[in-house]
Amino acid sequence: MKLERKIYNQIFRVEMTPARILVLGFSVAILLGSILLYMPFSTTAGHRCTFVDALYTSTSAVCVTGLIVKDTARDFTPAGKLVILLLIQIGGLGYMSLATVLSLMVGRKISLRERLIIQEAYNILTLEGLARFATRILRVTVVLEGLGAVILSLHWWRAGFPLPKALVLGIFHSVSAFCNAGFSLFSNGLADYAADPVVSLTVCGLVVSGGLGFIAISDIYKTGIRRTEKRLTAHSKLVVMMTVSLIIAGTVLIYLLERNNTLAQLSPAAQWLAALFQSIAPRTAGFNTVNIGLMHFPTLMLIIILMFIGASPGGTGGGIKTTTFGVMVASIWTILTGRSRVLIFKKRLEHEFINRAFVLSAIAAMMLVLVTLLLLQSEIAHFTAERMMPVLFEVVSAFGTVGLSIGSAINPLLSFSYDFSNWGKLLIILTMFAGRLGPLTLGSAVVWHRKDQPFEYPEAKVLIG
């Protein structure tokens, strides 16, 4: 009887921790989006979504990924595109941020549980000022997305698009870029604008802004504009340093690897512009101005690494995050130089953060290997050995919530997932979901929490290396 009661309590009386509420909230948003996209009013005649494709598209939008199995420009009606845009905005900002701002607008106080959920969603170390932080997120989003929409709309209007069409294009691409979603209303993405500095640099600016994270943006604003703080925090310094370093390194390497391949038809200045764009896009944006499927394997491997690292904490992107990668690099350098303490910007890192960085990266790597193996097995009847790179590329793109893809062999305008069976698509859906929430948040939501033991075991010594 006691055993039955214990099982009942574990199943039906689950403690709703902040992590579990986040998982539930995103799941509900995805499910509602799937139902709306499955409805006939969301798709054009002859392009009706199956429920799996609707679920895939909704997950890709809420998880701000951008992988597509339906042509956004052709297959969806204006109503369907509006649903996708709203899902992108909800996924980019986080539903708890929107709920918090709405609560404040109607005069309701924010509960402790809601503060804990926001803290979990944005990886914030303190509960202080979370209501103001959520309001600041909305302000930053409105300002940057609005600025991007104005620039892009005016540019496309001057390029010959009717004003209503230019406004739709500008708003949709600005929201998609800032939220690092990668959805486009052009069937070939932004390939026609590889040499266009206005479109390329505006999208790049929005992608980087969204990927920096609201914490770093707020810190930069307080130190660089309002001057209320004298210097950036160690977190923001690491975010800026890693972001700039990865962009520069990625741009140079992509230019060197692709200048005689996918960049060959462009002018020298346009080649650097396209290389810069494709260095920033893998940081979870998903837009492309060159054909990813024609790139050399070394370039694809470089992009896989950039996608795995991803954006920064507290932003709209995925991946293991720039700070995680930075902490790992600093830790490895400390061990190699024989030091005992890990320092960044003359400050000591606690072992808790170092452990979290390595654990998160290890979980992410194991998950990617497992999903890739499952996909290769489930799609073994369709793919040969040389298709392993595209499969791995698709899996990492899904986990990093990037949206870049080698492209379908059947319809090159769609993602490689278009060629997968329903089982394969479901694996990618789960990978996008895990990538958006983060392995640690998802893991803590799934695993039963146990209290620490009131005693300590004897120390164990294990040889490493």
ZAMARGU-4260 file (C-alpha; in steps of 0.2 Angstrom, whole numbers, plus 5000, padded with zeros to 4 digits):
<rodrens>
0) 5000/5000/5000 | 5014/5012/5004 | 5023/5008/4988 | 5007/5011/4978 | 5004/5028/4987
5) 5022/5033/4983 | 5021/5029/4965 | 5004/5039/4964 | 5012/5054/4972 | 5027/5053/4960
10) 5015/5052/4945 | 5000/5063/4949 | 5008/5075/4962 | 5023/5081/4952 | 5031/5097/4960
15) 5029/5111/4947 | 5047/5118/4948 | 5051/5133/4937 | 5060/5122/4924 | 5044/5111/4923
20) 5033/5126/4921 | 5045/5132/4907 | 5044/5115/4898 | 5025/5115/4900 | 5023/5133/4894
25) 5033/5130/4878 | 5024/5114/4875 | 5007/5122/4876 | 5013/5136/4864 | 5019/5123/4851
30) 5004/5113/4852 | 4992/5128/4850 | 5003/5134/4835 | 5002/5116/4827 | 4983/5116/4828
35) 4982/5134/4820 | 4994/5129/4806 | 4985/5113/4803 | 4969/5122/4800 | 4964/5125/4781
40) 4965/5144/4783 | 4983/5144/4787 | 4989/5135/4771 | 4986/5139/4752 | 4976/5128/4741
45) 4985/5112/4737 | 4998/5114/4751 | 4989/5108/4766 | 5000/5103/4781 | 5000/5086/4788
50) 4999/5087/4807 | 5018/5082/4809 | 5023/5096/4797 | 5012/5108/4806 | 5020/5102/4823
55) 5037/5104/4815 | 5034/5121/4809 | 5026/5127/4825 | 5041/5120/4835 | 5054/5128/4823
60) 5045/5145/4826 | 5043/5144/4844 | 5060/5137/4847 | 5066/5151/4835 | 5075/5139/4824
65) 5070/5142/4806 | 5071/5124/4799 | 5057/5122/4787 | 5047/5107/4779 | 5035/5119/4770
70) 5039/5134/4760 | 5034/5149/4771 | 5032/5161/4756 | 5022/5149/4745 | 5013/5137/4756
75) 5006/5148/4769 | 4992/5161/4768 | 4994/5178/4776 | 4985/5171/4791 | 4997/5156/4792
80) 5012/5168/4791 | 5005/5179/4805 | 5003/5164/4816 | 5021/5160/4812 | 5027/5177/4816
85) 5017/5177/4833 | 5025/5161/4837 | 5042/5167/4833 | 5039/5183/4844 | 5033/5172/4859
90) 5047/5160/4857 | 5060/5174/4855 | 5055/5184/4870 | 5049/5169/4881 | 5031/5168/4886
95) 5035/5172/4904 | 5042/5189/4899 | 5026/5193/4889 | 5015/5187/4903 | 5025/5197/4916
100) 5023/5213/4906 | 5005/5210/4904 | 5002/5207/4922 | 5012/5223/4926 | 5001/5233/4914
105) 4985/5228/4923 | 4992/5232/4940 | 4995/5214/4946 | 5010/5210/4957 | 5023/5197/4951
110) 5023/5182/4962 | 5039/5173/4969 | 5035/5158/4958 | 5034/5169/4942 | 5051/5177/4947
115) 5059/5160/4949 | 5052/5155/4931 | 5060/5171/4923 | 5076/5168/4933 | 5076/5150/4926
120) 5072/5156/4908 | 5086/5169/4907 | 5099/5161/4918 | 5099/5176/4930 | 5109/5174/4946
125) 5097/5185/4957 | 5079/5188/4959 | 5081/5207/4962 | 5073/5218/4949 | 5066/5204/4938
130) 5050/5214/4935 | 5060/5229/4928 | 5071/5217/4919 | 5056/5209/4910 | 5049/5227/4905
135) 5066/5231/4899 | 5066/5216/4888 | 5050/5222/4879 | 5057/5239/4877 | 5073/5233/4869
140) 5064/5221/4858 | 5051/5235/4852 | 5065/5248/4849 | 5077/5236/4839 | 5064/5227/4829
145) 5055/5243/4825 | 5072/5251/4819 | 5076/5235/4809 | 5058/5235/4801 | 5059/5254/4796
150) 5076/5251/4788 | 5071/5235/4778 | 5054/5242/4773 | 5061/5258/4766 | 5074/5249/4757
155) 5063/5236/4749 | 5050/5250/4745 | 5064/5259/4736 | 5069/5243/4727 | 5052/5242/4719
160) 5040/5233/4731 | 5023/5240/4734 | 5023/5249/4751 | 5011/5236/4759 | 5022/5222/4753
165) 5038/5231/4759 | 5031/5234/4776 | 5026/5215/4778 | 5043/5210/4772 | 5052/5223/4783
170) 5042/5218/4799 | 5043/5199/4796 | 5062/5199/4793 | 5066/5211/4807 | 5056/5201/4820
175) 5064/5184/4813 | 5081/5191/4813 | 5081/5199/4831 | 5073/5183/4837 | 5087/5173/4828
180) 5073/5163/4820 | 5079/5163/4802 | 5061/5162/4794 | 5060/5171/4778 | 5046/5177/4766
185) 5058/5173/4751 | 5058/5155/4745 | 5077/5156/4743 | 5080/5165/4759 | 5091/5181/4757
190) 5101/5173/4743 | 5096/5188/4731 | 5104/5200/4744 | 5121/5193/4746 | 5129/5209/4739
195) 5116/5221/4747 | 5125/5230/4761 | 5108/5237/4768 | 5099/5220/4770 | 5114/5210/4775
200) 5121/5222/4788 | 5104/5226/4795 | 5100/5208/4797 | 5117/5205/4804 | 5115/5219/4817
205) 5098/5212/4822 | 5105/5194/4824 | 5120/5200/4834 | 5109/5211/4845 | 5096/5196/4849
210) 5111/5184/4851 | 5120/5195/4864 | 5107/5192/4877 | 5096/5205/4886 | 5107/5204/4901
215) 5123/5210/4891 | 5112/5223/4881 | 5106/5230/4898 | 5124/5231/4904 | 5130/5239/4889
220) 5116/5252/4889 | 5120/5256/4907 | 5138/5258/4905 | 5139/5265/4887 | 5124/5276/4886
225) 5116/5280/4903 | 5133/5280/4911 | 5126/5274/4927 | 5139/5260/4929 | 5157/5263/4927
230) 5162/5246/4918 | 5154/5230/4911 | 5152/5215/4922 | 5163/5200/4919 | 5148/5191/4911
235) 5146/5205/4898 | 5164/5207/4895 | 5165/5188/4891 | 5150/5189/4880 | 5157/5203/4870
240) 5174/5196/4868 | 5168/5179/4863 | 5155/5186/4851 | 5168/5197/4842 | 5181/5184/4842
245) 5170/5171/4834 | 5163/5183/4821 | 5180/5188/4816 | 5187/5171/4815 | 5172/5164/4806
250) 5172/5178/4793 | 5191/5175/4789 | 5190/5156/4788 | 5174/5156/4778 | 5181/5169/4766
255) 5197/5158/4764 | 5188/5142/4762 | 5174/5148/4750 | 5181/5162/4740 | 5184/5150/4725
260) 5168/5141/4728 | 5151/5148/4734 | 5158/5166/4735 | 5167/5165/4718 | 5153/5174/4708
265) 5153/5189/4720 | 5164/5205/4719 | 5179/5206/4732 | 5169/5217/4744 | 5153/5206/4742
270) 5163/5191/4746 | 5169/5198/4763 | 5151/5204/4766 | 5144/5187/4762 | 5158/5179/4773
275) 5153/5190/4787 | 5135/5186/4785 | 5138/5167/4785 | 5149/5169/4800 | 5135/5178/4810
280) 5121/5167/4804 | 5127/5151/4812 | 5126/5159/4829 | 5108/5153/4828 | 5100/5165/4815
285) 5098/5153/4801 | 5097/5165/4786 | 5109/5162/4772 | 5115/5173/4757 | 5124/5158/4749
290) 5120/5140/4745 | 5125/5130/4760 | 5123/5114/4751 | 5137/5119/4739 | 5150/5123/4753
295) 5165/5112/4755 | 5165/5100/4769 | 5178/5109/4780 | 5167/5125/4779 | 5152/5114/4784
300) 5162/5108/4799 | 5167/5125/4804 | 5148/5130/4803 | 5144/5115/4814 | 5156/5121/4827
305) 5149/5139/4827 | 5131/5132/4828 | 5136/5121/4843 | 5143/5136/4852 | 5128/5147/4848
310) 5123/5163/4855 | 5124/5171/4873 | 5114/5167/4889 | 5098/5177/4891 | 5095/5180/4873
315) 5085/5173/4859 | 5098/5160/4852 | 5102/5142/4857 | 5118/5132/4857 | 5129/5129/4873
320) 5131/5148/4873 | 5147/5159/4871 | 5150/5160/4890 | 5150/5141/4892 | 5163/5140/4878
325) 5173/5154/4885 | 5173/5146/4903 | 5179/5130/4895 | 5193/5138/4886 | 5199/5147/4901
330) 5198/5131/4912 | 5208/5121/4899 | 5221/5135/4898 | 5222/5136/4917 | 5226/5117/4917
335) 5238/5118/4903 | 5248/5132/4912 | 5248/5123/4929 | 5238/5135/4938 | 5225/5131/4951
340) 5212/5145/4949 | 5202/5149/4933 | 5203/5168/4931 | 5193/5179/4918 | 5196/5198/4918
345) 5206/5196/4934 | 5192/5188/4943 | 5191/5170/4950 | 5178/5158/4943 | 5169/5147/4956
350) 5170/5128/4953 | 5151/5128/4951 | 5151/5138/4935 | 5165/5128/4928 | 5157/5111/4932
355) 5141/5117/4924 | 5150/5123/4908 | 5158/5105/4906 | 5142/5096/4911 | 5131/5106/4899
360) 5143/5104/4884 | 5145/5085/4888 | 5126/5082/4889 | 5124/5092/4873 | 5137/5082/4864
365) 5130/5066/4869 | 5112/5071/4864 | 5118/5076/4847 | 5128/5059/4844 | 5112/5050/4850
370) 5100/5059/4839 | 5112/5058/4824 | 5113/5039/4827 | 5094/5037/4828 | 5092/5047/4813
375) 5104/5037/4803 | 5096/5021/4808 | 5078/5027/4805 | 5083/5034/4788 | 5095/5021/4783
380) 5084/5015/4768 | 5086/5033/4760 | 5103/5039/4764 | 5121/5032/4759 | 5137/5035/4769
385) 5141/5052/4761 | 5124/5059/4768 | 5131/5058/4786 | 5137/5075/4785 | 5120/5083/4781
390) 5112/5073/4794 | 5124/5079/4807 | 5123/5097/4801 | 5104/5096/4802 | 5104/5089/4820
395) 5117/5102/4826 | 5107/5116/4817 | 5091/5110/4826 | 5100/5109/4843 | 5108/5126/4841
400) 5091/5133/4835 | 5100/5139/4820 | 5090/5134/4805 | 5104/5132/4792 | 5102/5116/4782
405) 5111/5108/4767 | 5094/5107/4759 | 5082/5094/4753 | 5087/5083/4739 | 5069/5083/4733
410) 5066/5102/4735 | 5082/5112/4738 | 5072/5127/4744 | 5067/5117/4760 | 5077/5110/4774
415) 5085/5092/4774 | 5072/5087/4786 | 5059/5087/4772 | 5067/5071/4766 | 5065/5062/4783
420) 5051/5051/4788 | 5039/5056/4801 | 5049/5048/4814 | 5065/5057/4808 | 5055/5074/4809
425) 5049/5070/4827 | 5068/5067/4832 | 5072/5084/4825 | 5057/5092/4834 | 5063/5085/4850
430) 5081/5092/4847 | 5074/5109/4843 | 5064/5109/4859 | 5079/5103/4869 | 5090/5116/4861
435) 5078/5131/4865 | 5076/5126/4883 | 5094/5120/4886 | 5100/5103/4891 | 5101/5108/4910
440) 5084/5116/4911 | 5076/5101/4901 | 5086/5088/4912 | 5081/5096/4928 | 5063/5096/4923
445) 5063/5078/4918 | 5074/5070/4932 | 5067/5068/4949 | 5075/5079/4962 | 5083/5070/4977
450) 5088/5078/4993 | 5107/5078/4997 | 5113/5064/5008 | 5116/5069/5026 | 5133/5061/5026
455) 5148/5060/5014 | 5156/5045/5006 | 5175/5041/5006 | 5185/5051/4993 | 5188/5041/4977
460) 5204/5044/4966 | 5202/5041/4948 | 5216/5043/4935 | 5211/5055/4921 | 5219/5056/4904
</rodrens>
